[in-house]
């Protein structure tokens, strides 16, 4: 099948690789433009572009899709039978959705209609979900609102981080994509409407979403820390020292106010309703990741100090 692939980050790479391995003709790849990264702000290509170039596939990186006559003319000329979109980062306008014979399909990292939006993996962990999955759907003009084609679920173990769930769902999505394309070709996959009453949303994460609020329960805080590891990483402040938190575990009970440091050796902090949580892996500016105990040895924070969401 002649396919145009649209995607940008690491999550999309296994899907592109799977289409190529299955023998489909990927005639072109669309990805977001190269962006500056790191302290030197060097322009870096997105992972999907690197993958496509490795396979000798032409790459297009338009700043915008909507109203772009060059993109529209290219797609009309290429006449793909199918457009596959995986974490591309742009919503396709109707005139492009109508070009392929079999439409445009998307691989989304949730069990739709739950967790529509740009950060479904992180929010599933943050919200303490025990099951998630991947869904393939026909694209329409909405945000993850198209008809569902196939879905596959997976468990979220209690200790799984957002990064680990990403690594689980990326290959699962690639496998489901191949099943979906085969089903479309054979006429054995049938779209079904999403139940709008079941829809939930996973909006783009903002900096303030990563600030730990110790007035919440230990379980809620731990889920936030898991979900934001490895990015954007939960954090708190001890005075003007920002502390990133990569992992934590429940640490019994206390009568102290939320946010209060309870020990000068183990990094244990009071939470809601007399609960406590131990910050197990942390990091401060200019330093490597380390245990909470290591941090307190090298940068003592007095017992009784109250951690804050801001400096």
C-alpha positions, 0 to 999 in steps of 0.5 A, a space after each residue: 500500500 502507498 502510504 504517507 507517514 506523519 510523525 515527529 517524536 520517538 514514540 512514532 519511530 516504531 510505527 514507521 519502522 513497522 510499516 517499512 518492515 511489512 513491505 508497505 511503500 512509504 513514499 514520503 514522511 512529514 515531520 515537525 521542523 528541526 528545533 534547537 536543543 541543549 545549551 548550545 541551541 544546536 538545530 536537531 532533527 526529530 527522531 522520525 526524520 532521522 529514521 526516514 533518512 536512514 531508509 532513504 525516504 524523502 522528508 518534508 518539514 512544513 511549519 504549517 499544514 493548514 492552508 499550505 498549498 504546496 503541501 496540498 499539491 504534493 499530497 494530491 500528486 503523490 496520491 497516497 492510498 493511506 496517510 498514517 499519523 502518529 504524534 505528528 503534532 498538527 491537526 490535518 484540515 479536511 482537504 487533506 483528510 479527504 485525499 487518501 482512498 482509505 482516509 487518514 488513520 492515527 495511533 493514539 496512546 490511550 484507550 479512547 475515548 479516554 485521555 484524548 489530547 497530547 499527553 495521554 501516557 503521563 496523565 494515565 500514570 498521574 491519575 493512578 490508572 491500572 490499565 491503558 493501551 493504544 487505539 487506532 482511529 480514523 482521523 477527523 477534524 477534531 482532537 482524537 474524536 474520530 471513529 475507532 478502528 482497533 484497540 489493545 490494552 495493557 496493564 500499568 504496574 504499580 511502580 511503572 513510570 511514564 517513561 517505562 509506559 512510553 517504552 511499552 506502548 510504542 511497540 504495542 502501537 506499531 503492532 496494532 498499526 500493522 493489524 489495522 492496515 492489514 484489516 483496512 486492506 482486507 475490509 475486515 476492520 470496521 469503524 465504530 463511533 466513540 462514546 462521547 459520555 466516556 471522553 476524558 482529556 490529557 492536556 499538554 503538560 505545563 511547568 506548574 503541573 510538575 510542582 509537588 503539592 504535599 497537602 495531597 495524599 502520599 499515593 497522589 504525590 507518588 503517582 505524579 512523580 511516576 508519571 512525570 519521570 523522565 519528563 518534565 520531572 516533579 519538583 519541590 523547593 527547599 528555600 531557593 534550592 529546586 529539587 527534582 524528584 524521580 521516585 518516592 515511596 510511602 513512609 508511614 504516618 506522622 502528625 506534622 504539617 504537609 511538606 514538613 521534612 521529618 528526618 535529617 538522614 532519610 528524605 521523608 516528608 509529611 503529606 495529607 491526613 498524617 501520611 508521609 512519603 520518602 523521596 528516594 531519587 532526587 536531583 539538584 541543579 549542577 548535580 547527578 541524580 542521587 538518593 534522598 539520603 545522599 542529598 541530605 548528606 551533601 546538602 543538609 536540610 534541617 528537620 522541620 523545614 517545610 518544602 514549597 511549590 515555589 521559591 
